[in-house]
Amino acid sequence: MSNAEEYIQKFKELEAVVKETFGLNDWDSITNFLSKRDEYRPFREEIKYCQEVRNLLQHKQKIGGEYPVEPTREMINFLERTINSLKNRKKCGEIMVPISRLFFRRENDSIRGTLFKMREIPSGHVPVLDNEGKVLGVFTAVSFLNIIADRKGNPLSPDADFEDAEKYISFDGHDSEVYRFVKSSLYVDELRDIFEQTYSGGKRLAMVFVTSNGMADGKLLGTISPWDVLGKENLG
């Protein structure tokens, strides 16, 4: 098999994988689609060039029974890497910080003790869980400031726990930040779309909770921050 024949075959495979993966129609251009996705945008020119070479090979007449150009092995390898990156898309469960390495608190844990621990780690967003591992809310520096402000100068009791601060850790208490719950099987590029949609809506997606059922009433498995998503997908 010549390089040209292998190249045409690989490009057809790429088209099939992209359309199956993202549910595109037969008439949709995979080149335009991939070029608009963040993880493939750095390779936009290469993808466009590959499309042009494929069109030349497949839609133009041969001269003397031979193809007008012969793609290089690196071009074929590029198509193979792109196909493999699509077939092996990372899932949220692969990039999350698992609960075994996560700093979290239980509803009966001390607020003061948590503050001291936050200075050591440090951690800006601390999930607060119930005894079954469900996320009740998030404790942040803003949460603490709101507690102090509402107490009007009265000192915080050493025995105060998160059960006493329910409204301060509630998801509704974070005006500029939002939180999402997802399954571990969600693809990272799909999660990136959720981040972008949230930002375009004027909110900041501060943390993603990966739970057993992808919902708020599921058991926490791990967390994902914006930094965990950035740069995780590439063509290898």
trRosetta pair geometry for C-beta under 8 A, 3 or more apart (Angstrom, degrees):
i j d omega theta_ij theta_ji phi_ij phi_ji
1 5 4.8 -123 -168 87 87 125
1 6 5.2 103 133 -57 119 92
1 9 7.9 -19 -174 -1 142 144
2 5 4.7 96 54 8 79 100
2 6 7.0 -146 94 -2 41 88
2 67 7.2 176 113 11 146 127
2 70 7.0 -92 169 -131 111 102
3 6 5.7 -59 -146 42 32 109
3 7 5.9 38 154 -27 67 108
3 70 5.1 79 64 -177 122 87
3 71 5.1 -150 145 66 109 76
3 72 7.2 -11 -175 -115 151 8
3 73 6.9 -95 -120 -71 124 59
3 76 6.5 -119 -156 -42 87 133
4 7 5.6 -53 -146 32 28 115
4 8 6.6 28 156 -18 62 103
4 57 5.5 -177 -164 -139 101 130
4 67 4.0 166 -141 19 169 167
4 69 7.3 140 -98 91 113 58
4 70 5.6 -83 -48 -120 98 59
4 71 6.2 134 -92 11 52 90
5 8 5.9 -52 -150 34 31 110
5 9 6.5 31 151 -18 62 108
6 9 5.6 -57 -151 38 33 114
6 10 6.2 32 153 -20 68 107
6 76 5.8 16 116 -125 114 138
7 10 5.8 -55 -146 36 30 109
7 11 6.3 28 156 -19 64 106
7 53 7.2 -62 159 126 142 118
7 54 7.1 -148 141 -93 99 77
7 57 6.7 125 91 -7 119 174
7 71 4.1 98 -79 30 153 150
7 75 6.5 11 -119 112 121 114
7 76 5.5 -102 -90 -88 77 91
7 79 7.2 136 -144 0 65 154
8 11 5.9 -55 -147 35 29 110
8 12 6.5 32 153 -19 63 105
8 54 6.5 129 -111 -139 63 84
8 57 5.6 -136 -72 117 106 133
8 58 5.8 132 -127 -73 118 103
9 12 5.8 -56 -153 34 30 112
9 13 6.5 30 149 -19 64 105
10 13 5.5 -53 -150 35 35 114
10 14 6.4 40 150 -22 66 102
10 76 5.8 137 3 -148 163 77
10 79 4.2 95 141 117 125 142
10 80 6.4 -63 -145 -61 132 71
10 83 7.1 -114 -167 -32 87 140
11 14 5.4 -47 -148 33 36 115
11 15 6.5 41 151 -21 64 101
11 50 6.7 178 -104 159 112 104
11 51 7.9 141 -150 -101 129 47
11 54 4.4 167 -172 -105 173 137
11 79 6.2 -80 -74 -133 60 144
12 15 5.6 -50 -150 33 33 114
12 16 6.5 32 152 -18 64 105
13 16 5.7 -55 -149 36 32 111
13 17 6.3 30 155 -18 66 108
13 79 7.8 100 66 156 103 113
13 83 5.9 11 120 -114 109 142
14 17 5.9 -57 -146 37 29 109
14 18 6.3 27 159 -17 66 108
14 30 6.8 154 131 127 92 158
14 79 5.6 -96 -51 -162 134 96
14 82 6.1 27 -125 99 121 118
14 83 5.4 -104 -92 -77 75 94
14 86 7.9 120 -143 15 68 148
15 18 6.1 -58 -147 37 27 108
15 19 6.2 18 161 -12 64 112
15 30 5.3 -150 -118 -13 66 148
16 19 6.1 -62 -145 41 26 106
16 20 6.1 20 160 -14 64 113
17 20 6.0 -60 -143 42 26 106
17 21 5.8 26 160 -22 65 114
17 83 5.6 123 17 -140 163 80
17 86 5.0 110 144 104 123 141
17 87 6.4 -65 -148 -61 134 86
18 21 5.9 -58 -141 38 25 110
18 22 6.1 -19 175 19 63 112
18 24 6.5 1 128 16 86 137
18 30 4.3 95 86 -135 158 122
18 33 6.6 133 171 84 127 135
18 34 6.6 -71 -126 -58 138 108
18 86 6.5 -83 -80 -131 62 159
19 22 7.0 -73 -132 55 19 81
19 23 7.5 4 177 -172 53 4
19 24 4.3 -94 -125 60 69 99
19 25 7.6 -95 -145 66 110 11
19 26 7.1 46 -145 -95 152 43
19 28 7.0 148 -108 61 96 113
19 30 6.8 -82 -49 -80 81 111
20 23 7.8 20 -170 -70 21 40
21 86 5.5 -105 -50 -179 164 109
21 89 7.6 125 -154 -25 129 138
22 33 6.8 163 87 170 159 141
24 28 4.0 -113 -179 62 112 147
24 30 7.0 165 64 -87 169 75
24 33 6.3 -67 -90 -73 143 164
25 28 4.8 113 56 -20 75 102
28 32 7.8 -119 177 60 77 110
28 33 6.3 47 155 -46 115 129
29 32 4.1 65 90 12 117 106
29 33 6.5 171 94 -12 62 86
29 51 7.9 37 -168 -136 103 149
30 33 5.4 -57 -145 41 36 115
30 34 5.9 31 160 -16 72 108
31 34 6.4 -57 -142 39 24 102
31 35 6.2 24 159 -21 60 113
31 47 5.5 161 -136 140 77 102
31 48 5.7 98 -170 -98 124 57
31 50 7.9 -175 -102 71 108 89
31 51 4.3 -13 -75 -58 143 152
32 35 5.8 -60 -146 36 27 113
32 36 6.7 21 159 -18 62 110
33 36 6.3 -69 -160 33 27 106
33 37 7.1 23 151 -23 63 107
34 37 5.8 -57 -154 27 39 112
34 40 4.4 -65 174 114 87 160
34 43 8.0 -45 144 85 115 101
34 44 7.9 173 112 -109 83 62
34 47 5.4 -145 93 -155 129 163
34 82 7.8 19 -149 -163 154 127
35 40 6.6 -91 -88 111 25 106
35 41 6.6 77 -174 -110 48 58
35 44 4.3 77 -137 -132 93 96
35 47 6.0 -157 -69 75 87 136
35 48 6.8 44 -81 -54 134 98
36 41 7.4 13 -157 -84 10 94
37 40 4.9 48 75 29 99 102
37 41 6.7 -150 86 -40 43 82
37 189 6.9 10 -168 -160 124 127
38 41 5.6 -36 -142 -2 29 121
38 189 7.9 -178 51 -136 96 89
38 192 6.2 -121 40 158 137 146
38 233 7.8 96 95 68 92 124
39 85 7.9 -170 142 159 126 132
39 189 6.0 -75 -5 -102 138 113
39 192 7.6 154 -37 23 103 169
39 233 3.8 -40 -120 111 136 124
39 234 6.6 -140 -163 -85 91 36
40 43 5.4 -68 -168 52 66 103
40 44 7.0 107 133 -72 77 63
40 47 6.6 44 168 -42 116 148
40 82 7.7 61 -121 -135 117 106
40 235 7.5 82 -111 -59 71 108
41 44 5.5 -3 -160 -46 45 110
43 46 4.7 -52 -173 45 81 118
43 47 5.6 86 126 -28 89 98
43 78 8.0 173 -162 -168 130 113
43 82 7.6 -163 121 -91 156 113
43 235 6.1 56 -43 -28 152 146
44 47 6.0 -59 -150 36 28 109
44 48 6.3 25 155 -17 65 109
45 48 5.7 -55 -145 39 32 111
45 49 6.1 34 154 -22 66 107
46 49 5.6 -54 -147 36 30 113
46 50 6.4 33 153 -22 64 104
46 78 6.1 -120 168 -176 129 148
47 50 5.7 -52 -150 33 31 113
47 51 6.6 35 150 -21 63 103
47 82 7.5 122 -98 -111 98 155
48 51 5.7 -53 -155 32 33 115
48 52 6.6 33 150 -19 65 104
49 52 5.7 -53 -151 34 34 112
49 53 6.5 31 153 -16 66 105
50 53 5.8 -55 -148 38 32 109
50 54 6.3 35 153 -21 65 105
50 75 6.5 161 -105 -166 92 99
50 78 6.9 -143 -76 100 134 124
50 79 6.4 149 -151 -75 145 99
51 54 5.7 -54 -149 35 30 112
51 55 6.4 31 153 -20 64 105
52 55 5.7 -53 -150 34 31 111
52 56 6.5 33 152 -20 64 105
53 56 5.6 -52 -149 35 34 114
53 57 6.3 29 155 -16 66 107
53 69 6.6 -97 -146 86 95 140
53 71 6.0 96 159 -87 144 107
53 75 7.0 -32 73 -170 167 150
54 57 5.9 -60 -148 40 30 107
54 58 5.8 5 165 -2 68 118
55 58 6.3 -68 -133 48 23 96
55 59 5.3 -22 -175 21 66 123
55 60 7.9 71 137 -19 63 94
56 59 7.2 -57 -102 50 11 84
56 60 5.4 -16 -166 8 53 130
56 68 6.3 -95 161 63 107 123
56 69 6.3 29 117 21 135 121
57 60 7.3 -25 -79 40 6 94
57 67 5.5 3 -134 -151 88 125
57 68 7.5 -145 -96 40 55 86
57 69 6.9 -92 -74 57 90 90
57 71 7.7 -39 -59 -31 144 108
60 68 6.1 -22 102 -4 134 136
62 65 5.5 30 127 -145 135 14
62 66 5.7 153 -172 61 107 25
62 67 5.9 -57 -115 -81 96 38
62 68 7.3 -152 -127 -37 49 72
63 66 6.2 -37 71 60 66 81
63 68 6.3 74 7 -87 108 79
67 70 6.5 121 83 -77 116 64
71 75 4.3 -107 -176 75 107 140
71 76 6.1 119 120 -47 123 86
72 75 4.9 107 58 0 75 99
72 76 7.4 -140 100 1 46 85
73 76 5.6 -55 -153 38 39 112
73 77 6.2 42 148 -22 69 106
74 77 5.4 -51 -144 38 34 115
74 78 6.4 43 152 -27 64 100
75 78 5.6 -47 -151 28 32 115
75 79 6.9 32 151 -15 61 100
76 79 5.8 -53 -156 34 35 111
76 80 6.5 36 147 -19 66 106
77 80 5.4 -53 -148 37 36 114
77 81 6.3 37 154 -20 68 103
78 81 5.8 -52 -147 35 31 110
78 82 6.4 31 153 -18 63 106
78 235 7.9 10 -154 167 70 145
79 82 5.7 -56 -149 37 32 112
79 83 6.3 34 153 -20 66 106
80 83 5.7 -53 -147 36 31 112
80 84 6.3 28 155 -17 65 108
81 84 5.7 -55 -145 39 31 110
81 85 6.3 34 155 -23 65 105
81 235 5.0 69 138 170 116 98
81 236 5.7 -148 -159 62 108 103
82 85 5.8 -52 -147 32 30 112
82 86 6.7 27 154 -16 62 106
82 235 6.1 -26 -85 -133 62 115
83 86 5.9 -63 -157 37 30 109
83 87 6.3 22 152 -14 67 111
84 87 5.6 -57 -140 42 34 108
84 88 5.8 -3 168 11 70 115
84 236 7.2 -45 95 26 119 146
85 88 6.5 -71 -133 56 23 86
85 89 7.3 63 157 -80 58 62
85 233 7.5 98 -176 -171 114 87
85 234 7.5 -105 -127 109 137 32
85 235 5.2 -78 -49 -124 153 54
85 236 6.2 -163 -79 -3 103 104
86 89 6.4 -4 -158 -50 32 98
89 187 4.9 5 133 -144 130 120
89 188 6.9 -158 170 33 89 87
89 189 6.3 -71 -156 6 125 114
89 233 7.5 -1 -143 -119 76 117
90 94 4.9 -119 -163 71 92 137
90 95 6.0 62 156 -33 132 112
90 187 7.1 111 82 -157 48 68
90 188 4.5 11 87 -4 99 131
90 232 6.0 -99 62 146 158 114
90 233 6.5 -141 24 -86 115 83
91 94 5.2 100 60 -1 69 103
91 95 7.9 -175 92 5 39 87
91 184 6.4 62 141 152 115 64
91 185 5.6 -43 -157 -147 137 32
91 186 6.6 127 -158 72 81 36
91 187 5.8 -63 -103 -101 62 45
91 188 6.7 -159 -121 -31 11 80
92 95 6.5 -77 -150 47 36 91
92 96 5.7 46 160 -44 76 108
92 182 5.6 143 -49 108 174 126
92 183 7.1 133 48 97 132 46
92 184 5.4 -137 82 -145 94 39
92 185 7.4 -10 35 41 96 14
92 186 4.8 28 -12 65 124 89
92 187 7.6 171 -28 -154 77 1
92 188 6.4 150 -73 -80 56 66
92 191 5.9 112 -83 -51 107 144
92 208 7.4 -101 -146 124 130 135
92 210 5.4 176 136 -101 121 125
92 224 6.1 -87 -155 -42 97 149
93 96 6.1 -39 -129 14 27 116
93 184 3.1 53 -67 -178 109 106
93 185 6.8 12 -12 -61 120 39
93 210 6.6 153 -86 -175 61 150
93 221 7.3 -31 -117 128 89 141
93 222 7.5 118 -131 37 54 134
94 188 7.7 -72 60 -47 105 118
95 188 6.1 62 9 -96 142 127
95 224 6.4 59 104 -117 96 114
95 228 5.3 137 150 167 107 104
95 229 7.3 106 125 -88 151 48
95 232 5.4 -3 -107 -135 149 152
96 184 7.1 -84 2 -120 141 88
96 210 4.8 -59 -98 4 159 147
96 221 6.9 61 108 109 157 92
96 222 3.4 108 140 112 125 132
96 223 6.2 141 -162 62 96 21
96 224 5.0 -76 -106 -62 76 90
96 228 7.1 60 -107 169 35 156
97 101 5.6 -109 -177 86 88 106
97 102 5.4 120 124 -81 106 91
97 222 5.4 173 79 -168 44 102
97 223 5.4 -18 54 60 99 78
97 224 7.3 164 9 -82 77 43
97 225 7.9 23 -5 -6 121 94
97 228 7.1 -118 -27 -90 89 144
98 101 5.6 74 64 21 76 93
98 102 6.8 -132 107 -24 35 102
98 221 6.8 -53 -137 159 71 69
98 222 4.5 -59 -106 -88 35 121
99 102 4.9 -57 -135 28 39 125
99 104 7.1 -30 -148 2 86 139
99 133 7.8 2 -139 -151 164 113
99 220 5.7 118 -87 117 127 95
99 221 6.1 -118 -21 -174 110 24
99 222 5.6 -117 -36 -78 65 58
102 127 7.2 2 157 33 128 122
102 222 6.5 -179 -48 -133 135 60
102 223 6.1 113 -121 11 133 108
103 117 7.0 177 -162 144 127 120
103 121 5.6 -32 -51 -109 166 155
103 123 5.0 -136 73 -50 140 163
103 126 6.2 -63 118 -122 96 92
104 126 6.4 151 -124 -176 42 75
104 127 4.5 -29 -124 72 107 92
104 128 7.1 173 -175 -88 84 25
104 129 5.7 40 154 -9 131 112
104 220 7.4 136 -104 102 167 157
105 109 4.2 -123 -167 55 100 147
105 114 5.3 -16 -81 -101 146 128
105 126 5.7 43 -3 152 107 119
105 127 7.4 178 32 93 67 48
105 128 5.0 -24 76 -111 95 74
105 129 7.3 167 86 21 41 73
105 139 6.6 3 32 15 137 138
105 162 6.1 130 120 -31 125 145
106 109 4.9 116 55 -26 71 102
106 128 7.3 86 -164 -163 8 70
106 129 5.9 -46 -106 71 57 80
106 130 7.5 71 -154 -142 76 17
106 131 7.0 51 -152 -81 118 59
106 162 7.5 -179 112 37 39 129
107 128 6.1 89 -84 166 61 106
107 129 7.3 -109 -31 91 79 36
107 130 5.6 12 -18 -106 126 59
107 131 7.7 -70 25 -36 109 72
107 136 5.9 56 -81 5 109 162
107 161 6.8 78 149 142 52 113
107 162 4.9 -117 -146 82 49 107
107 163 4.8 74 160 -63 100 85
108 161 5.1 -6 -158 178 36 158
108 162 7.3 -77 -37 41 14 86
108 163 6.2 12 -86 -18 57 120
109 113 6.5 -110 172 72 90 121
109 114 6.1 91 128 -57 117 109
109 128 7.8 -144 42 -133 114 93
109 161 5.9 137 71 -146 29 100
109 162 6.2 24 57 -4 78 110
110 113 3.7 79 77 10 115 109
110 114 6.5 -173 95 -12 61 82
110 158 7.3 -14 -147 171 126 59
110 159 7.3 -88 -114 -144 97 26
110 160 7.1 85 -150 75 66 55
110 161 5.9 -66 -92 -96 35 75
111 114 5.6 -56 -152 34 32 114
111 115 6.6 36 150 -23 65 102
111 139 7.6 -162 -130 -144 84 145
111 144 7.4 150 177 -107 114 93
111 147 7.5 -163 -177 -176 157 178
111 156 6.5 -92 87 168 130 140
111 160 5.0 -29 20 104 122 100
111 161 6.4 179 -27 -125 81 23
111 162 6.5 137 -74 -66 86 64
111 164 7.8 -86 -28 63 127 108
111 165 6.2 87 -83 -14 135 147
112 115 5.7 -52 -153 30 34 113
112 116 6.8 32 152 -16 65 102
112 156 6.6 165 -66 107 99 122
112 158 5.9 -41 11 -136 154 58
112 160 7.2 99 -20 56 91 93
113 116 5.8 -53 -153 35 35 111
113 117 6.4 33 150 -18 66 108
114 117 5.6 -57 -149 38 34 112
114 118 6.2 39 152 -26 67 104
114 126 6.3 154 -172 120 120 169
114 139 6.3 11 145 110 150 157
114 162 7.9 60 -24 -57 154 108
115 118 5.6 -50 -147 30 31 114
115 119 7.0 35 152 -22 60 99
115 144 6.5 92 -96 -106 117 149
116 119 5.9 -53 -161 27 35 113
116 120 7.0 29 147 -16 64 105
117 120 5.6 -58 -156 34 39 111
117 121 6.4 37 153 -28 72 106
117 123 7.9 -11 123 27 87 116
118 121 6.0 -49 -140 26 33 111
118 122 5.8 44 168 -153 62 75
118 123 5.3 -101 -130 53 77 81
118 124 8.0 104 -161 -80 113 26
118 126 6.6 -89 -88 -47 111 133
118 141 7.9 174 148 -70 151 82
119 122 6.3 -17 -142 -103 19 96
123 126 5.5 89 116 -73 125 88
124 140 6.2 19 165 -136 67 93
124 141 6.9 -49 -146 -8 72 103
125 138 5.3 -17 -166 -171 90 124
125 139 7.8 140 -161 70 42 46
125 140 5.6 -15 -101 -87 61 99
125 206 5.9 148 -82 149 152 117
125 207 5.1 -163 119 -38 157 142
125 225 8.0 153 42 -100 132 108
126 138 6.6 138 67 -163 44 66
126 139 4.4 -28 66 62 104 95
126 140 7.3 174 19 -73 77 47
127 135 5.3 -67 -162 -126 113 104
127 137 7.9 165 -152 95 53 32
127 138 5.9 -38 -98 -103 48 74
127 207 7.8 -145 -64 130 98 153
127 209 7.0 113 -107 -103 138 116
127 220 6.5 130 150 -126 156 163
127 223 6.7 -165 -32 -66 133 135
128 135 7.2 94 68 -159 50 63
128 136 4.9 -59 102 61 94 103
128 137 5.2 -3 49 64 113 73
128 138 6.8 -172 6 -92 87 20
128 139 5.6 82 -44 -22 114 102
128 162 4.9 -165 -150 -178 143 160
128 169 5.2 -1 21 177 143 155
129 132 8.0 -136 169 67 97 47
129 133 5.5 -15 -173 -140 134 32
129 134 6.4 140 -154 67 79 34
129 135 6.0 -49 -97 -96 72 44
129 136 6.4 152 -125 0 17 90
129 220 6.1 -103 -100 13 125 136
130 133 7.3 -52 68 17 67 18
130 134 5.1 -2 35 55 108 89
130 136 5.5 106 -44 -52 86 112
132 219 6.8 -105 144 -97 79 93
133 219 4.1 31 101 -146 125 90
133 220 5.4 -140 168 30 87 81
134 216 7.4 63 -170 153 102 62
134 217 6.0 -17 -132 -150 132 42
134 218 7.1 140 -113 77 84 22
134 219 6.5 -71 -71 -97 61 46
134 220 7.1 143 -124 -23 20 88
135 138 7.7 7 -177 -58 114 76
135 181 7.8 -167 39 -93 135 113
135 209 5.5 -67 -23 -135 159 161
135 211 7.4 -107 -1 -81 111 122
135 216 6.7 -97 64 -155 99 71
135 220 5.4 95 -50 -67 95 121
136 162 7.4 123 84 139 139 126
136 166 7.6 -80 162 -134 121 79
136 169 6.6 45 111 111 94 126
137 162 7.8 -173 59 -179 110 120
137 166 7.4 137 -3 -160 148 52
137 169 3.2 120 105 134 133 89
137 170 5.0 -69 -109 -83 136 23
137 171 6.0 -143 -123 -39 78 63
137 173 7.7 31 -158 31 132 116
138 143 7.5 -163 110 -46 64 140
138 169 5.9 174 59 -165 29 81
138 171 7.1 71 11 -90 99 66
138 174 7.0 5 65 -45 119 142
138 179 6.5 159 -23 -62 139 150
138 206 7.7 142 138 99 170 134
138 207 6.9 146 -108 44 149 139
139 143 5.0 -115 -149 64 57 158
139 144 7.5 62 -178 -46 93 85
139 162 6.7 -93 -64 -111 129 119
139 165 7.7 59 -106 108 107 137
139 168 7.6 43 -117 118 75 98
139 169 5.1 -34 -71 -107 70 109
140 143 4.8 116 50 -3 63 99
140 144 7.5 -125 101 0 44 84
140 174 7.4 80 15 -102 140 115
141 144 5.7 -53 -156 35 38 111
141 145 6.4 38 148 -19 68 104
142 145 5.6 -52 -146 37 35 112
142 146 6.3 38 154 -21 66 104
142 174 7.3 105 85 -115 140 80
143 146 5.8 -58 -153 35 29 111
143 147 6.6 32 149 -22 63 104
143 165 7.1 83 169 162 111 129
143 168 4.5 106 -162 158 90 100
143 169 5.8 39 -136 -82 146 61
143 173 7.1 76 -105 117 85 134
144 147 5.5 -50 -152 31 35 114
144 148 6.5 32 153 -15 67 104
144 168 7.9 97 -65 167 28 139
145 148 5.8 -54 -148 39 33 110
145 149 6.1 35 153 -22 66 107
146 149 5.6 -51 -142 36 31 113
146 150 6.3 27 160 -16 64 108
146 168 5.4 173 87 -129 120 104
146 173 7.2 -169 80 179 175 123
147 150 6.2 -63 -151 38 26 105
147 151 6.4 19 154 -17 64 112
147 156 6.7 42 136 -96 124 123
147 165 6.0 -29 -95 -125 126 120
147 168 5.4 5 -63 -102 93 163
148 151 5.8 -62 -147 37 30 109
148 156 7.2 -65 -88 -48 76 111
149 152 7.5 28 169 -68 37 48
151 154 4.3 -114 166 56 100 92
151 155 7.8 -127 144 38 143 7
151 156 6.8 -140 -35 -75 172 70
156 160 5.4 -83 177 22 92 149
157 160 4.4 120 67 -37 89 94
160 164 5.0 -103 -155 66 80 147
160 165 6.9 70 166 -37 108 106
161 164 5.7 107 58 8 56 98
161 165 7.6 -140 113 9 36 95
162 165 5.3 -68 -141 52 46 100
162 166 7.4 94 156 -75 66 51
162 169 6.0 13 -160 -14 106 154
163 166 6.6 5 -165 -57 35 95
165 168 4.4 -48 177 42 95 119
165 169 5.9 81 117 -15 96 100
166 169 6.6 -76 -152 43 26 95
166 170 6.5 48 152 -51 65 99
167 170 5.4 -30 -149 -3 37 125
167 173 6.2 121 160 -70 63 134
168 173 5.9 -178 -147 161 27 170
169 173 7.1 76 58 44 6 139
170 173 4.6 100 67 -9 85 106
171 174 6.4 -56 -164 24 43 107
171 178 7.8 50 -176 -146 102 56
171 179 5.7 -107 -129 37 113 117
174 177 4.3 -56 158 64 122 94
174 178 7.2 174 99 -78 115 33
174 179 7.5 72 57 -19 148 99
174 206 7.2 -79 166 4 150 147
176 203 6.9 172 -178 -138 46 64
176 204 6.0 27 145 21 85 107
177 203 7.1 120 -130 -175 19 90
177 204 5.1 -42 -107 76 68 95
177 205 7.6 109 -161 -127 71 12
177 206 4.0 23 -165 -32 122 127
178 198 6.1 -142 60 -152 129 124
178 203 4.8 30 -6 160 118 139
178 204 7.1 157 21 76 74 43
178 205 5.7 -40 73 -103 89 59
178 206 6.9 156 58 8 34 86
179 205 7.4 118 -103 -157 28 68
179 206 6.2 -44 -78 57 77 94
179 207 5.5 -9 -121 69 96 81
179 208 7.2 166 -165 -96 66 32
179 209 6.5 38 170 -10 111 104
180 194 6.2 109 -153 159 178 138
180 198 7.6 -112 -41 -69 127 142
180 205 6.3 -12 -6 -147 113 115
180 208 5.0 -20 69 -119 94 81
180 209 7.1 -170 93 28 43 72
181 208 7.5 157 -93 -168 20 68
181 209 5.0 -26 -105 73 71 100
181 210 7.9 145 -158 -99 58 18
181 211 5.4 -10 -163 9 107 122
181 214 5.9 124 135 171 88 44
181 215 5.4 84 114 -143 141 16
181 216 5.2 -147 -31 -64 157 56
181 218 7.0 141 -178 37 130 112
182 186 4.6 -60 174 12 120 151
182 191 6.4 -15 -91 -100 176 105
182 194 7.7 -150 -73 5 133 170
182 208 5.8 -3 11 -180 115 116
182 209 7.5 150 23 79 66 49
182 210 5.9 -36 75 -105 81 65
182 211 7.7 134 63 24 32 75
182 214 5.3 -20 -174 -139 28 88
182 224 7.9 -27 45 27 126 131
183 186 5.2 125 64 -27 77 91
183 210 7.2 43 171 -153 14 79
183 211 7.5 -61 -96 67 45 62
183 213 7.1 -49 -94 167 94 21
183 214 3.5 -38 -50 -69 80 114
184 210 5.2 74 -80 -177 73 122
184 221 5.9 -50 -63 90 120 157
184 222 7.7 75 -100 35 104 110
186 190 5.5 -118 180 81 91 124
186 191 5.8 101 127 -57 119 96
186 214 7.2 114 -36 -117 117 121
187 190 4.4 91 66 5 87 106
187 191 7.1 -153 98 -6 46 84
188 191 5.4 -51 -150 35 38 114
188 192 6.4 46 149 -26 66 99
188 229 6.4 169 -169 -135 98 80
188 232 5.5 -100 178 95 157 133
188 233 5.9 178 98 -53 126 111
189 192 5.3 -41 -148 27 38 118
189 193 7.0 46 149 -22 60 96
189 233 6.0 56 -70 -70 94 164
190 193 5.6 -45 -158 27 38 115
190 194 7.0 41 143 -20 63 99
191 194 5.4 -49 -156 30 42 115
191 195 6.7 46 146 -21 68 98
191 208 6.6 14 -156 -112 122 173
191 224 7.0 -15 179 111 154 157
191 229 6.1 -136 110 -112 114 127
192 195 5.5 -47 -153 31 38 115
192 196 6.5 35 151 -17 66 104
192 229 5.6 158 -87 177 82 127
192 233 7.7 -75 -33 7 147 135
193 196 5.7 -55 -148 38 33 110
193 197 6.2 34 154 -20 66 106
194 197 5.8 -53 -145 37 30 111
194 198 6.3 32 154 -21 63 107
194 205 7.1 103 128 -101 89 165
194 208 7.8 90 98 -99 137 130
195 198 5.8 -60 -153 35 28 111
195 199 6.4 23 155 -15 65 107
195 205 5.2 -123 -122 45 67 144
195 226 6.4 120 -138 -116 136 87
195 229 6.2 -178 -33 83 154 168
196 199 5.8 -55 -146 38 32 108
196 200 6.2 31 156 -19 66 108
197 200 5.8 -55 -145 38 29 111
197 201 6.5 27 154 -18 62 109
198 201 5.8 -64 -156 37 30 110
198 203 5.1 -76 177 80 84 101
198 204 7.3 75 135 -155 112 10
198 205 4.2 75 94 -46 162 109
199 202 7.9 81 179 -46 34 12
199 203 7.1 -110 -92 71 28 53
199 204 6.9 40 -100 -104 75 49
199 205 7.1 -76 -48 1 76 95
205 208 6.9 21 164 -58 114 88
205 226 6.8 127 85 -71 90 99
206 225 7.8 -38 162 -134 49 80
206 226 8.0 -66 -143 -23 24 103
207 223 5.6 -19 -174 -168 110 118
207 224 7.3 143 -165 73 60 47
207 225 5.9 -32 -109 -98 73 68
208 223 6.6 143 77 -164 54 62
208 224 4.2 -18 62 62 111 98
208 225 7.6 -162 21 -72 81 22
209 216 7.9 71 76 -110 140 58
209 220 6.0 -68 -167 -121 109 95
209 223 5.8 -30 -104 -106 54 77
210 220 7.5 88 75 -160 56 60
210 221 4.8 -68 110 67 96 103
210 222 4.7 0 52 62 120 79
210 223 6.8 -158 11 -84 85 24
210 224 6.4 76 -35 -16 106 102
211 214 6.0 -170 66 -61 89 14
211 215 6.4 -94 79 53 138 38
211 216 7.4 158 -12 -104 166 14
211 218 3.2 120 148 89 120 116
211 219 6.1 145 -160 68 84 34
211 220 5.7 -49 -101 -95 80 41
211 221 6.1 158 -119 2 22 90
212 218 4.2 -160 49 -174 75 108
212 219 4.4 39 -15 45 124 87
212 221 6.3 129 -62 -44 61 110
213 217 7.3 -18 57 80 130 76
213 218 3.8 -166 32 -87 84 127
214 218 6.5 74 23 -4 27 157
215 218 5.2 112 59 -16 68 105
220 223 7.7 -4 -168 -55 112 82
224 228 4.6 -126 -156 77 75 142
224 229 6.5 73 166 -50 115 91
225 228 5.0 108 51 -4 67 100
225 229 7.7 -136 96 -2 44 85
226 229 5.9 -62 -159 34 38 108
226 230 6.5 35 153 -23 72 106
227 230 5.8 -49 -141 31 37 111
228 232 7.0 23 155 -55 55 133
229 232 6.0 -85 -161 6 31 124
231 234 7.4 -4 -169 -43 57 111
